[in-house]
Amino acid sequence: MTAGDILTLNAGSSSLKFAVYGAAPGLPLKLAGQVSGLGGAPRMRAGADGVTLADESWTGEADLDAVLERLFDWLAAEGRAAGVVAVGHRIVHGGRDFREPQILSEEVLSKLEDLSSLAPLHQPFNLRGVGIAARRLPGALQVGVFDTAFHADQPEVARLYALPRDLIDEGVLAYGFHGLSYDYIAGVLRQRDGQRAGGRAIVLHLGSGVSLCAMDQGRSVATTMGFSALEGPPMSTRSGSLDPGVILYLLQAKAMSPAAVTDLLYQRSGLLGLSGLSGDMVTLLASPAPHARQALEVYVYRIAREVASLAAALGGLDTLVFTAGVGENAAAIRERIVGLCGWLGATLDPEANLSGAERVDAAESQVEVLVIPTDEQVVIARGVDSRLRAAAAS
């Protein structure tokens, strides 16, 4: 095992998550933090072992590049940078080529740049983080860990669109995303259940982005995001699945440019578009506005429809798991979704659902219903650790 530390970076358009792990058995967590409010008023919070190390708002430049520079300055001032031997980066899209953690050479980075149009809210930011980390920590290995990798072994029937073969051969496939989150949840289910790993399980990753994944004994069978991170239920600002005719209408009848359509579907739709108020779940749950209530009704309805679809792919349902920001914290949303899944045998225990318990199904429920906080950072660290071990062995 290589001595030193592993820094993990999960860079997006509005936030940056980071953590430092010891490159030692068990990957001991040394600190974790997040910078929120990128592009506006950034606030950095970090802690270790329950002790707050930083809680400060930053003024001045607020884009990702500036925030990363300030983060590296802070890590250096805290004496946390000198020991970093590798930096692990969440890379949303690995395409068809990248299924395992990869050392981010110039050749690899060039291929990943070509995939940016498929994940415009994430991929460019992921890759900018790589460049800055490589400059600030030139002696550290830069490693990419890919969200799409968890779904790469799905049955081919789950990955194909009914399009001409030449487009399929070019890579127009359903890739799936949120794979780091699903990988973590699959690991927790294996710890609970052994190889069974929840049996026929559907995991609901409900955050700013929303997707669901059908797992059979911890392996991805089907998922709601496909070629891009737009497919599936409505999200905070993303539309979710649409009739392709809507896109044609926007381009042809409305004469919108591709850039304008991209902005509409990624930034101005979803809960924000439906409510006309906000894409934030806390704000919408507190609002009496009719459009806010309707936005939540559509959100819950579409998620329940996806649960039914994935249950069909699995041939039944044994376990339902809620994770990510909304899934972990919005008891009212969990209650509504499970209520619509009663025909599958799922019944919620109202008190357990409100108490913060891990298991929230009622005694009579035929489906185990769990709330499991996700941890993408440790999955990144594990990917980096695997590359360090391979390098040491060779």
C-alpha positions in Angstrom: 0.0 0.0 0.0 1.3 3.5 -0.9 1.8 5.8 2.0 0.1 9.1 1.9 -3.4 10.4 1.3 -6.1 10.3 -1.4 -8.0 13.5 -2.2 -11.3 13.1 -3.9 -13.1 15.8 -5.9 -16.7 15.7 -7.1 -17.0 18.9 -9.2 -20.4 20.1 -10.6 -21.9 23.3 -11.9 -23.1 24.5 -8.6 -21.2 22.6 -5.9 -17.9 21.0 -5.2 -17.5 18.1 -2.8 -14.1 17.0 -1.5 -12.6 14.5 1.0 -9.2 13.3 2.1 -8.7 9.6 2.9 -5.6 7.8 4.2 -4.1 5.5 1.6 -4.2 2.7 4.1 -6.4 -0.4 4.8 -10.0 0.7 5.3 -9.3 4.1 3.7 -9.7 6.1 6.9 -11.5 9.4 6.4 -9.4 12.3 7.5 -11.7 15.2 6.4 -14.7 15.9 4.2 -16.3 19.1 3.0 -18.3 20.9 0.4 -18.4 24.2 -1.3 -21.9 25.2 -2.3 -23.2 28.2 -4.2 -20.7 28.2 -7.1 -21.4 31.0 -9.4 -23.0 33.1 -6.6 -22.0 33.3 -3.0 -19.7 30.3 -2.3 -19.7 28.8 1.2 -17.2 26.2 2.3 -17.8 23.8 5.1 -15.4 21.1 6.1 -14.9 18.8 9.1 -13.2 15.8 10.6 -14.3 13.4 13.3 -17.3 15.7 14.2 -15.0 18.7 14.5 -15.7 21.7 12.2 -12.5 22.7 10.4 -14.1 25.4 8.2 -17.4 27.2 7.8 -16.9 30.3 5.8 -18.4 32.3 2.9 -16.1 33.5 0.1 -16.3 36.8 -1.7 -14.9 37.7 -5.1 -14.5 35.2 -7.9 -17.1 32.4 -7.5 -16.7 30.1 -10.5 -15.3 26.6 -10.2 -11.8 27.5 -11.2 -11.5 30.2 -8.5 -13.1 28.0 -5.9 -10.7 25.1 -6.6 -7.8 27.4 -6.3 -9.0 28.6 -2.9 -9.7 25.0 -1.8 -6.1 24.0 -2.6 -4.8 27.1 -0.8 -6.9 26.1 2.2 -5.7 22.5 2.1 -2.1 23.7 1.9 -2.6 26.0 4.9 -4.1 23.2 6.9 -1.1 21.0 6.1 -3.4 18.6 4.1 -1.9 18.9 0.6 1.7 17.8 1.0 0.7 14.2 1.8 -1.6 13.7 -1.2 -0.3 11.0 -3.5 -3.4 10.7 -5.7 -6.4 12.7 -6.6 -9.6 10.9 -7.5 -12.1 12.7 -9.8 -15.8 11.8 -10.4 -16.2 11.7 -14.1 -19.8 11.5 -15.1 -19.5 10.1 -18.6 -17.0 7.4 -19.5 -18.7 6.4 -22.8 -18.0 3.0 -24.1 -14.3 3.0 -23.5 -13.9 3.5 -19.8 -15.4 1.0 -17.3 -12.6 0.9 -14.7 -10.9 3.7 -12.9 -8.3 5.3 -15.2 -5.2 7.3 -14.9 -6.1 10.5 -16.6 -3.4 10.9 -19.3 -3.7 13.5 -22.0 -5.1 10.8 -24.4 -7.8 9.8 -21.9 -8.7 13.4 -21.2 -9.1 14.1 -24.9 -11.6 11.3 -25.3 -13.5 12.4 -22.2 -13.7 16.0 -23.6 -15.5 14.6 -26.6 -18.2 13.3 -24.3 -18.9 16.7 -22.7 -22.0 17.4 -24.9 -23.7 14.3 -23.4 -23.4 15.6 -19.8 -23.0 19.4 -20.1 -23.9 20.1 -16.5 -21.1 17.9 -15.2 -18.4 16.7 -17.6 -16.8 20.0 -18.4 -16.6 20.8 -14.7 -15.2 17.4 -13.8 -12.5 17.8 -16.4 -11.6 21.4 -15.3 -11.0 20.0 -11.8 -8.5 17.6 -13.3 -6.5 20.3 -14.9 -6.3 22.5 -11.8 -5.5 19.5 -9.5 -2.7 18.4 -11.8 -1.2 21.9 -11.7 -1.5 22.3 -7.9 -0.4 18.8 -7.0 2.0 17.9 -9.9 3.4 14.9 -8.0 0.0 13.3 -7.4 -1.6 10.7 -9.7 -4.8 11.9 -11.3 -7.4 9.1 -11.5 -10.9 9.2 -13.0 -13.8 7.1 -11.6 -16.8 7.0 -13.9 -20.6 7.2 -13.2 -21.5 5.2 -16.3 -19.3 2.2 -15.3 -21.7 0.7 -12.9 -24.3 0.2 -15.7 -21.8 -1.1 -18.4 -22.7 -4.7 -18.0 -26.5 -4.3 -18.3 -28.2 -6.7 -20.7 -27.9 -5.3 -24.3 -31.7 -5.1 -24.6 -31.7 -2.5 -21.8 -29.1 -0.3 -23.6 -30.4 -0.2 -27.1 -32.6 2.5 -28.7 -34.6 1.6 -31.8 -32.4 3.7 -34.1 -30.4 2.8 -37.2 -27.4 0.5 -36.5 -24.9 3.1 -37.7 -25.9 5.4 -34.9 -25.7 2.6 -32.4 -22.3 1.7 -33.6 -21.3 5.4 -33.1 -22.2 5.0 -29.4 -25.8 6.3 -29.3 -26.7 4.0 -26.4 -28.3 4.2 -23.0 -25.4 4.5 -20.6 -27.0 5.4 -17.3 -25.6 7.7 -14.6 -25.3 8.1 -10.8 -23.3 5.0 -10.9 -21.0 5.9 -8.0 -24.1 6.3 -5.8 -25.6 3.0 -6.9 -22.2 1.3 -6.4 -22.2 2.5 -2.8 -25.8 1.4 -2.2 -25.1 -2.0 -3.7 -22.2 -2.4 -1.3 -24.4 -1.5 1.7 -27.0 -4.0 0.6 -24.3 -6.7 0.3 -23.2 -5.9 3.9 -26.8 -6.3 5.1 -27.8 -9.3 3.0 -24.7 -11.0 1.8 -24.7 -12.1 -1.9 -28.4 -11.5 -2.1 -27.9 -7.7 -1.8 -31.5 -6.9 -1.5 -32.6 -9.4 -4.2 -34.7 -7.6 -6.8 -34.1 -4.0 -5.6 -35.0 -0.6 -7.0 -32.8 2.3 -5.8 -34.2 5.8 -6.1 -31.5 8.5 -6.3 -33.5 11.6 -5.7 -31.4 14.7 -5.6 -31.1 17.7 -8.0 -30.7 15.0 -10.6 -33.1 12.1 -10.4 -32.7 8.6 -11.6 -33.7 5.1 -10.5 -31.8 1.8 -10.9 -33.1 -1.8 -11.0 -30.5 -4.1 -9.4 -30.6 -7.9 -9.2 -28.3 -9.0 -6.4 -26.4 -5.7 -6.6 -25.9 -5.7 -10.3 -27.5 -3.0 -12.6 -30.2 -4.4 -14.8 -31.9 -1.2 -16.0 -31.9 2.5 -15.1 -33.9 5.5 -16.1 -31.1 7.8 -17.3 -29.9 6.8 -20.7 -27.8 8.5 -23.4 -27.7 11.7 -21.4 -28.6 12.9 -17.9 -31.9 14.2 -19.1 -33.9 11.0 -19.4 -36.2 9.8 -16.6 -38.5 11.6 -14.1 -38.5 15.4 -13.8 -35.6 16.8 -11.8 -34.8 20.1 -10.1 -34.2 22.0 -13.4 -34.0 19.2 -16.0 -37.1 18.2 -17.9 -36.8 14.4 -17.6 -38.1 12.3 -20.5 -40.0 14.0 -23.3 -41.7 12.9 -26.5 -38.9 13.5 -29.1 -41.6 15.4 -31.0 -41.4 18.2 -28.4 -37.8 18.7 -29.4 -38.7 18.8 -33.1 -41.4 21.4 -32.3 -39.0 23.6 -30.4 -36.4 23.5 -33.2 -38.8 23.8 -36.1 -42.0 25.6 -35.1 -40.5 27.7 -32.4 -37.2 28.2 -34.3 -35.1 27.8 -31.2 -31.4 27.2 -31.6 -29.9 24.0 -30.3 -28.1 26.0 -27.6 -31.5 27.5 -26.5 -33.1 24.1 -26.4 -30.2 22.8 -24.3 -30.6 25.6 -21.8 -34.4 25.1 -21.7 -34.2 21.4 -21.0 -31.2 21.4 -18.5 -31.7 24.8 -16.7 -35.3 26.0 -16.9 -37.5 22.9 -16.8 -38.3 20.2 -14.3 -39.6 21.3 -10.9 -38.5 24.9 -11.6 -40.4 25.0 -14.9 -43.5 23.3 -13.7 -43.8 25.4 -10.5 -42.6 28.7 -11.9 -41.2 29.1 -8.4 -38.2 27.0 -7.6 -36.4 23.7 -8.3 -35.7 23.3 -4.6 -37.7 20.6 -2.9 -37.8 22.3 0.6 -39.2 25.5 -1.0 -41.8 23.6 -3.0 -43.0 21.5 0.0 -43.5 24.7 2.0 -45.3 26.6 -0.7 -49.1 26.8 -0.9 -49.0 27.8 -4.6 -51.1 25.6 -6.8 -48.3 25.2 -9.4 -45.9 24.2 -6.7 -48.3 21.5 -5.5 -48.8 20.3 -9.1 -45.1 20.2 -9.8 -44.7 17.8 -6.8 -47.7 15.7 -8.0 -46.1 15.3 -11.4 -42.7 14.5 -9.8 -44.1 11.7 -7.6 -46.4 10.3 -10.3 -43.5 10.0 -12.8 -41.2 8.4 -10.3 -43.9 5.9 -9.4 -44.4 5.0 -13.1 -40.6 4.4 -13.4 -40.7 2.1 -10.3 -43.4 0.1 -12.1 -41.3 -0.1 -15.2 -38.2 -1.2 -13.4 -40.2 -3.8 -11.4 -41.3 -5.3 -14.7 -37.6 -5.5 -15.8 -36.8 -7.3 -12.6 -39.8 -9.6 -12.6 -40.9 -8.4 -9.2 -39.7 -6.3 -6.3 -38.1 -7.2 -3.0 -36.5 -4.0 -1.8 -37.0 -0.3 -2.4 -34.2 2.1 -1.4 -34.3 5.9 -1.1 -31.1 7.8 -1.3 -29.5 11.3 -2.1 -30.7 14.6 -0.8 -34.4 14.4 -1.4 -34.6 10.6 -1.0 -32.8 10.8 2.4 -34.5 13.9 3.8 -37.9 14.4 2.4 -40.2 12.1 4.4 -43.3 13.5 2.7 -42.0 12.6 -0.8 -41.1 9.0 0.3 -44.6 8.7 1.8 -46.3 9.7 -1.5 -44.1 7.5 -3.7 -44.5 4.4 -1.5 -48.3 5.1 -1.4 -48.4 4.8 -5.2 -46.4 1.6 -5.1 -48.9 -0.2 -2.8 -50.0 -2.5 -5.6 -46.4 -3.9 -5.6 -46.8 -4.8 -1.9 -45.0 -1.8 -0.4 -46.4 -0.3 2.7 -44.7 2.5 4.8 -44.5 2.8 8.6 -45.4 6.5 9.1 -43.5 6.8 12.4 -40.4 5.1 11.1 -40.5 7.2 8.0 -40.5 10.4 10.1 -37.9 9.1 12.7 -34.9 8.9 10.5 -34.7 5.1 10.6 -33.0 3.1 8.0 -35.9 0.6 7.6 -39.2 2.4 7.1 -41.6 -0.3 5.8 -44.6 -1.5 7.9 -44.7 -5.0 9.4 -47.2 -6.1 6.8 -45.2 -4.8 3.9 -44.1 -7.4 1.3 -41.4 -5.0 0.1 -38.5 -3.9 2.3 -38.3 -0.1 2.2 -34.9 1.5 3.2 -33.4 4.9 3.5 -29.6 4.7 3.0 -27.4 7.8 2.8 -25.1 7.6 -0.2 -21.4 8.3 -0.2 -20.0 8.8 -3.7 -16.7 10.1 -2.2 -15.6 6.8 -0.7 -16.4 5.0 -4.0 -14.0 7.5 -5.7 -11.4 6.8 -3.1 -11.8 3.0 -3.6 -11.3 3.4 -7.3 -8.1 5.4 -6.7 -7.0 2.8 -4.2 -7.4 0.1 -6.8 -5.1 2.0 -9.2 -2.5 2.6 -6.5 -2.5 -1.1 -5.6 -2.1 -2.0 -9.3 0.8 0.5 -9.7 2.5 -0.9 -6.6 2.1 -4.4 -7.8 3.7 -3.7 -11.2 
